[in-house]
Amino acid sequence: MTTIPEGLPSRDLFPERVYTLPELRYPERLNVGRELLDANAEGGRAGRPAVFAGEQVLTYGELQKKVNRLGNGLRALGLERGARVLLRMPNVPEFIITWLACQKLGIITVGTMPMLRSRELAYIVNDAETTAAVVWGGIREELEKAQREAPSLKRLIVAGETKPGDVGLHDLLDGQPERLAAEDTGANDVAMIAYTSGSTGIPKGCVHFHNDILASADSYARYVLTPSEEDRFGGHPTLAFTFGTGGLMVFPFRFGAAPVLMGPFQPEAMLETIQRSRLSVCFCAPTSYRLMLRVPEMERRYDLRSLRLSVSAAEPLPAATYEEWVKRTGIELLDGIGSTEMFHIFISSLPRRVRPGATGVPVPGYDCRVVDEEGQEVPTGTAGLVAMKGPTGCKYWRKPERQAEYVRFGGWNVTGDVYIKDPDGYFSYQCRSDDMIVSGGYKIPGPEVERVLDEHPAVAESAVVATPDATRGSVVKAYVVLKAGRTASEALAAELQEHIKRELAPYKYPRRIEFVEGLPRTETGKIRRVELRRQEAERARGQGP
């Protein structure tokens, strides 16, 4: 019987999920842990590598034994099907082992970013009502602080370095059987709750069923990435972020391939990992590709020939970044848009069909349209909200009012992203609907101004927001980070303004420019424009610096 927790939205607010591909026709009874792990370990791949982490290599057979032993240990602690367990670990094998063990037991995983602080963690614990957590010893302090404000969190299981009195993750494996039958979960049972990064406000829990997780692999990964068991997937997104959950765990395991785990992103470390571990599919944000391109003689110092595909997501990929990456490396770079709500990418560039500056076309299995505020499809070439239906869809946890904003027009998912669709069916990102700046009656997409600013040889990166103005209501303000060796000045600000006026309609130029050392970001690397907007509002009220 399918278990439907009370935190899910009512049926009238559910997205319409459609299954148009043969691979998406799942049986009623389905367990994602069994499909991603047992199907490999018992299907002829027991001796093939499943996880690379530094010098450590786990085969599928070895991974299955560890997962099964941990599953039996978690059950011995009293954790059973339907429980909610928080995961707080860096990209280490223990994250994967715990996630798979929980899935096999029918336990709902709640992944959290390693850099979250106690207040943020307490919110998630209380919202999801997690009763236990698996935490990496080196980052336990903030979660222990959160326990004071989160009474439901009764038990911490510590991975990595432990202290006397801890319940150690590896202790739970000791003496446990190496066999564990996966729970007979339903395809529409909850498998995980993933929290948004908070780039537009309070994090929202996004519920994903067992079939949702497989569907992302059987649509985007299968048809766009075309993986084989020979592939090695790598990149810097944390496994707790759905970009990493898919790219570094679900996608490789679905096709018998292997992820390569690494520490926090550093340009040289990423390039060294590609070379040493022979990565073939790389997942990074656009900023990461730009930083790698700044490494002196990057393409000469590092052997990148193992890469067959690079994937960019989390923010729009500028055409200039795409063109420089492909020119210097010869490796295809695919842009894509996904969301925590949809569990991975639904519009993507396709190999050998990239149109620089455009996000791409709908992923097979998804129907994507550009609509107005009433849900009516707008003419080709007209900006509007992107809406989609497919095998996945938004199901907010305990947020019915936000669910009604996201799932609209009879079951369509509406992300709040403004797009234009061209006559060839390519979708081009314009801005977030809340990044649209209205100034003197003109509507100005902030990210469009950012893209042009970033093309200037003095600019490392920028963020554009509205700032209050007595005459125009709002005007465009640009926060600009300069490249090394460039100096902020009024003359340079004027030069940047003239650059925008040359490239875009003159009314779009930033009337105010502030040079800064860095931009505020979420845990997942997205620029927190909401923080910059709040800062501008406070300044206008005389409360800020």
C-alpha positions in Angstrom: 0.0 0.0 0.0 1.3 3.5 -0.9 2.2 5.6 2.1 1.1 9.3 1.7 2.4 11.4 4.6 0.2 14.3 5.8 2.8 16.9 4.6 2.0 16.3 0.9 -0.2 18.8 -1.0 -3.8 17.9 -1.6 -4.6 16.0 -4.8 -6.1 19.1 -6.4 -2.7 20.8 -6.1 -0.7 17.9 -7.5 1.2 18.3 -10.8 0.0 16.3 -13.7 2.7 13.7 -14.3 2.9 12.1 -17.8 4.9 9.1 -18.9 5.4 9.2 -22.6 8.6 7.2 -22.9 8.6 3.4 -22.7 11.3 3.5 -20.0 9.1 5.6 -17.7 6.3 2.9 -17.4 7.2 1.7 -13.9 5.5 -1.1 -12.0 3.3 -0.2 -9.1 5.8 -1.7 -6.6 9.2 0.0 -6.9 12.2 0.6 -4.7 14.8 3.0 -5.9 17.5 1.4 -3.7 16.9 -2.0 -5.3 16.9 -0.5 -8.8 20.1 1.5 -8.4 22.2 -0.9 -6.3 20.9 -4.5 -6.3 20.2 -4.5 -10.0 23.8 -3.9 -10.6 25.4 -6.0 -7.9 23.2 -9.0 -8.8 23.0 -8.3 -12.5 26.6 -9.1 -13.5 28.3 -6.0 -12.3 29.4 -7.1 -8.8 33.1 -6.8 -9.7 32.8 -3.4 -11.5 33.8 -0.2 -9.8 30.8 1.7 -8.2 32.5 4.5 -6.3 35.9 6.2 -6.5 36.9 8.4 -3.6 40.6 9.3 -3.5 42.5 6.0 -3.2 39.4 4.1 -2.2 37.5 2.1 -4.8 34.3 0.3 -4.0 32.9 -2.3 -6.4 29.1 -2.8 -6.7 29.4 -6.0 -4.7 31.3 -4.3 -1.9 29.0 -1.4 -1.9 25.9 -3.7 -1.6 27.4 -5.5 1.4 28.1 -2.2 3.2 24.7 -0.9 2.4 23.0 -4.1 3.5 24.9 -4.2 6.8 24.1 -0.6 7.5 20.5 -1.1 6.7 20.3 -4.0 9.2 22.1 -1.7 11.7 19.6 1.1 11.2 16.7 -1.3 11.6 18.3 -2.6 14.9 18.2 1.0 16.2 14.5 1.1 15.6 14.5 3.1 12.3 11.8 1.7 10.1 9.9 2.4 6.9 8.5 5.9 6.7 11.0 7.5 9.2 12.7 10.7 8.1 16.5 10.8 8.5 18.6 13.9 7.9 21.9 13.4 6.1 24.7 16.0 6.8 27.9 14.9 5.1 30.4 16.0 2.5 30.8 14.1 -0.7 32.1 10.8 0.9 31.2 7.2 0.3 29.3 7.2 3.6 26.7 9.6 2.2 26.0 7.2 -0.7 26.0 4.1 1.6 23.6 5.8 4.0 21.3 7.1 1.3 21.0 3.7 -0.4 20.5 1.9 2.9 17.7 4.3 3.8 16.0 3.8 0.4 16.2 0.1 0.7 14.5 0.3 4.1 11.8 2.8 2.8 13.2 5.5 5.1 12.8 9.0 3.7 16.1 10.9 3.3 16.4 14.6 4.0 19.8 15.8 2.6 21.3 19.1 3.9 24.1 21.2 2.6 27.3 20.8 4.6 27.7 24.6 5.2 24.2 25.2 6.7 24.2 26.8 10.1 22.2 25.7 13.2 19.3 28.0 12.6 18.9 26.7 9.0 19.3 23.1 10.1 16.7 23.5 13.0 14.2 24.9 10.5 14.6 21.8 8.2 14.6 19.3 11.1 11.4 20.8 12.5 9.7 21.2 9.1 10.5 17.6 8.0 10.2 16.2 11.5 13.3 14.2 11.2 13.9 11.9 14.1 17.5 10.9 13.4 20.5 12.3 11.5 23.7 10.9 10.1 26.3 13.5 10.4 30.0 13.7 9.5 32.1 14.2 12.6 33.9 17.2 11.3 30.7 19.2 10.8 28.6 18.0 13.8 28.7 21.2 15.8 26.0 23.1 14.0 23.7 20.2 14.1 24.2 19.7 17.8 23.3 23.3 18.3 20.2 22.8 16.1 19.0 20.0 18.4 18.2 22.6 21.1 15.6 24.1 18.8 14.5 20.8 17.2 12.9 18.4 19.7 12.0 15.8 17.1 15.7 15.1 16.4 16.4 12.4 19.1 19.4 10.6 17.7 22.7 11.5 16.0 24.7 8.8 14.1 28.2 10.0 13.5 30.3 9.1 10.4 34.0 9.7 10.1 35.7 10.9 13.3 33.7 10.0 16.4 33.9 10.9 20.1 33.3 8.6 23.2 29.6 7.9 23.6 28.8 8.4 19.9 26.7 6.0 17.9 29.2 5.5 15.1 28.1 4.8 11.6 30.7 2.1 11.1 29.8 0.6 14.5 26.3 -0.1 13.1 27.8 -2.3 10.4 29.7 -4.5 12.8 28.3 -8.0 13.0 25.3 -7.2 10.8 24.2 -9.6 8.0 25.4 -8.8 4.4 21.9 -9.6 3.0 19.0 -7.2 3.1 15.8 -7.5 1.1 14.5 -4.1 -0.1 11.2 -3.0 1.3 8.2 -3.5 -0.9 7.7 0.2 -1.4 5.3 1.7 -3.9 6.4 3.7 -7.0 4.6 6.7 -5.4 5.9 6.3 -1.9 8.1 9.2 -0.7 11.8 8.5 -1.1 13.3 11.8 -0.3 12.6 15.4 0.7 15.1 17.9 -0.9 15.1 21.5 0.4 15.6 24.4 -2.0 18.6 26.6 -1.5 16.7 29.6 -0.4 17.7 31.9 -3.2 14.2 33.4 -3.2 13.3 33.1 0.4 12.7 30.4 3.1 13.8 26.9 1.9 10.9 24.7 0.8 10.9 20.9 1.1 10.4 19.2 -2.3 9.0 15.7 -2.1 10.2 13.0 -4.6 8.8 9.6 -5.0 10.7 6.4 -5.9 9.6 6.7 -9.5 10.5 10.4 -9.7 14.1 9.7 -9.0 14.3 6.9 -11.6 12.5 9.1 -14.1 15.2 11.7 -14.1 17.7 9.1 -15.1 15.4 7.5 -17.6 14.7 10.7 -19.4 17.5 13.3 -19.1 20.4 11.0 -18.4 19.4 8.3 -20.8 18.5 10.5 -23.8 20.9 13.5 -23.3 24.0 12.0 -21.6 23.6 8.5 -23.1 25.7 6.9 -20.4 27.4 3.5 -20.4 28.9 1.4 -17.6 32.3 2.7 -18.7 31.5 6.3 -17.8 32.9 8.0 -14.7 30.8 10.9 -13.4 32.4 13.7 -11.4 32.0 17.3 -10.4 31.7 19.6 -7.4 27.9 19.7 -6.5 27.2 18.3 -3.1 25.4 15.0 -3.0 22.7 16.7 -0.8 21.8 19.1 -3.7 19.6 17.5 -6.3 22.1 18.5 -9.0 24.6 16.3 -7.2 22.1 13.6 -6.2 21.3 13.0 -9.8 24.7 13.7 -11.5 26.9 12.0 -8.9 24.7 9.1 -7.7 21.4 8.3 -9.5 22.6 8.7 -13.1 25.8 6.7 -12.8 24.2 3.9 -10.8 21.2 3.7 -13.1 23.5 2.7 -15.9 26.2 0.7 -14.0 28.7 3.5 -14.2 30.7 5.1 -11.3 30.9 8.5 -9.6 34.2 10.0 -8.6 33.9 11.9 -5.3 36.1 14.9 -4.5 36.3 17.6 -1.9 35.2 21.3 -2.2 35.7 22.9 -5.6 39.1 24.4 -6.5 39.8 25.0 -10.2 43.2 23.2 -10.2 41.8 20.3 -8.0 38.9 19.9 -10.4 41.2 19.8 -13.4 43.5 17.4 -11.6 40.6 15.1 -10.8 39.5 15.0 -14.5 43.0 14.0 -15.5 43.8 11.6 -12.8 40.5 9.8 -12.5 39.7 9.9 -16.2 36.3 11.5 -15.8 34.1 11.3 -18.8 31.0 13.3 -17.6 31.5 16.4 -15.6 28.9 18.4 -13.6 29.7 22.0 -12.7 28.1 25.4 -12.4 29.0 28.1 -15.0 31.2 29.9 -12.5 33.3 26.8 -12.1 33.9 26.5 -15.8 34.9 30.2 -15.9 37.3 29.7 -13.0 38.9 26.6 -14.6 39.4 28.7 -17.8 41.3 31.2 -15.8 43.9 28.6 -14.7 47.0 29.6 -16.8 47.5 27.3 -19.8 44.7 25.1 -18.4 44.3 23.0 -21.6 48.1 22.5 -21.9 48.8 21.6 -18.3 46.0 19.1 -17.9 45.0 16.1 -20.0 41.2 16.4 -20.4 40.8 14.0 -23.3 38.8 11.5 -21.2 35.9 14.0 -21.0 33.2 13.4 -23.5 30.6 15.8 -22.0 30.5 18.7 -19.6 27.2 19.7 -18.0 26.4 23.2 -16.8 23.4 24.0 -14.6 22.4 26.0 -11.5 22.6 29.3 -13.4 22.4 30.3 -17.1 25.5 29.5 -19.1 26.8 32.6 -21.0 27.6 32.1 -24.6 31.0 33.5 -24.1 31.8 30.9 -21.5 30.5 28.1 -23.7 32.5 29.3 -26.7 35.8 29.7 -24.8 35.4 26.3 -23.1 34.8 24.5 -26.4 37.5 26.4 -28.2 40.2 25.7 -25.7 39.2 22.1 -24.7 37.2 20.7 -27.7 34.8 19.2 -25.2 31.0 19.6 -25.6 29.4 21.8 -22.9 25.7 21.3 -22.3 23.6 23.9 -20.6 20.4 22.9 -18.8 17.7 24.1 -16.5 16.3 22.0 -13.7 15.0 22.7 -10.3 14.9 21.1 -6.8 11.1 20.9 -7.3 11.4 18.9 -10.6 14.4 16.7 -9.6 16.8 17.6 -12.3 17.0 18.9 -15.8 13.9 19.3 -18.0 15.3 21.7 -20.8 18.8 20.9 -22.1 21.3 21.5 -24.9 21.9 18.3 -26.9 25.3 17.0 -28.0 26.1 18.4 -31.5 23.0 20.6 -31.4 24.1 23.4 -29.0 23.0 26.9 -29.8 25.2 29.2 -27.7 23.2 31.5 -25.4 20.1 29.2 -25.5 19.4 26.7 -22.8 18.2 24.1 -25.2 15.2 22.1 -26.0 12.8 20.1 -23.8 14.3 16.8 -22.5 12.5 13.8 -24.0 9.6 13.0 -21.8 8.8 16.6 -21.0 6.4 19.0 -22.6 7.6 22.6 -22.1 5.8 25.8 -23.1 6.1 29.5 -22.7 2.9 31.0 -21.3 1.4 34.2 -20.0 0.0 34.8 -16.5 -3.2 33.1 -17.4 -1.5 30.0 -18.7 -2.1 30.7 -22.4 0.8 29.9 -24.7 2.4 33.1 -26.0 3.6 33.6 -29.6 7.1 32.4 -30.7 9.7 35.0 -29.8 7.6 36.5 -26.9 8.8 36.4 -23.3 6.7 34.5 -20.8 6.8 32.0 -18.0 8.2 28.5 -18.7 5.7 25.8 -17.8 6.2 22.0 -18.1 4.7 18.6 -17.6 6.6 15.4 -17.5 7.3 12.3 -15.4 8.3 14.5 -12.4 6.6 17.4 -10.7 6.6 19.8 -7.8 5.2 18.5 -4.5 6.0 20.9 -1.7 6.1 19.6 1.8 3.7 21.5 4.1 3.5 24.6 1.8 0.0 24.5 0.2 0.1 28.2 -0.6 3.5 27.9 -2.4 2.3 24.7 -4.1 -0.7 26.7 -5.6 1.8 29.2 -7.0 4.1 26.6 -8.6 1.5 24.1 -9.9 -1.0 26.0 -12.0 -3.2 26.0 -15.1 -4.4 22.4 -14.6 -1.3 20.7 -13.4 1.5 22.5 -15.1 4.7 23.2 -13.2 5.6 26.9 -13.4 9.1 27.7 -12.0 9.0 31.5 -12.2 11.7 31.5 -14.9 11.0 33.8 -17.9 11.9 32.3 -21.3 11.6 33.0 -25.0 11.1 30.1 -27.5 12.4 30.6 -31.0 10.9 29.2 -34.2 13.3 26.2 -34.0 12.0 25.2 -30.6 15.1 26.4 -28.6 14.3 28.0 -25.2 16.4 31.0 -24.1 16.5 32.2 -20.5 15.6 35.8 -19.9 15.4 36.1 -16.1 13.6 35.0 -13.0 10.2 36.6 -12.8 11.4 38.3 -9.5 14.6 39.4 -11.2 12.6 41.6 -13.6 13.4 45.2 -13.0 10.7 47.7 -13.8 12.2 51.2 -14.3 10.3 54.1 -15.7 7.8 51.8 -17.2 10.4 49.6 -18.9 10.9 46.0 -18.0 14.6 45.1 -17.8 15.8 41.5 -17.2 18.6 41.7 -14.7 20.4 38.6 -15.9 20.5 39.9 -19.5 22.5 43.0 -18.3 24.7 40.6 -16.2 25.6 38.6 -19.3 26.7 41.6 -21.2 28.6 43.1 -18.3 30.4 39.7 -17.8 31.7 40.0 -21.4 33.7 43.1 -20.6 37.4 42.2 -20.2 37.6 43.9 -16.7 34.7 42.0 -15.2 35.0 38.7 -13.4 31.3 38.5 -12.5 28.3 40.7 -11.7 24.9 40.7 -10.2 22.2 43.2 -11.3 19.2 44.1 -9.1 16.7 46.9 -8.8 17.4 49.8 -6.4 14.7 52.2 -5.3 14.7 55.6 -7.2 12.4 58.6 -6.4 11.9 59.4 -10.1 11.7 56.1 -11.9 10.5 53.9 -9.0 13.5 51.7 -9.5 16.7 51.8 -11.5 19.2 49.2 -12.5 22.2 48.7 -10.1 25.1 46.4 -10.9 27.4 44.8 -8.3 30.6 44.2 -10.1 33.6 41.9 -9.1 36.7 42.9 -11.1 39.3 40.6 -12.5 42.7 40.5 -10.8 44.8 43.5 -11.8 41.9 45.8 -12.6 41.2 48.8 -10.3 37.8 50.3 -9.5 37.3 53.8 -10.6 34.6 56.2 -11.8 36.2 56.1 -15.2 35.8 52.3 -15.3 32.2 52.5 -14.1 31.4 54.9 -17.0 33.2 52.6 -19.4 31.0 49.7 -18.3 27.9 51.8 -18.7 28.9 52.7 -22.2 29.6 49.0 -22.9 26.0 48.1 -21.9 24.6 51.0 -24.0 26.5 49.7 -27.0 25.3 46.1 -26.6 21.7 46.6 -25.3 18.9 49.0 -25.6 20.2 52.2 -23.8 17.5 52.1 -21.1 18.9 48.9 -19.8 22.2 50.3 -18.7 23.0 50.2 -14.9 22.7 53.8 -13.7 24.5 52.8 -10.5 27.5 50.5 -10.2 29.2 49.3 -7.0 32.5 47.5 -7.1 32.7 44.6 -4.6 35.1 41.9 -3.6 32.6 39.1 -3.9 28.9 38.3 -4.3 26.7 36.6 -1.7 25.8 33.0 -2.6 23.7 30.2 -1.5 25.1 26.8 -0.4 24.6 25.6 -3.9 26.5 28.5 -5.5 23.6 30.6 -6.7 23.9 34.3 -6.3 21.6 35.5 -3.6 20.1 38.5 -5.4 17.3 38.5 -2.8 20.0 39.6 -0.3 21.2 42.3 -2.6 17.7 43.6 -3.2 17.1 43.6 0.6 20.3 45.6 1.0 19.2 48.2 -1.5 15.8 48.5 0.2 17.4 49.0 3.6 19.7 51.7 2.2 16.8 53.5 0.7 15.1 53.5 4.1 18.4 54.8 5.7 19.0 51.6 7.6 22.0 50.3 5.6 25.6 51.4 5.0 
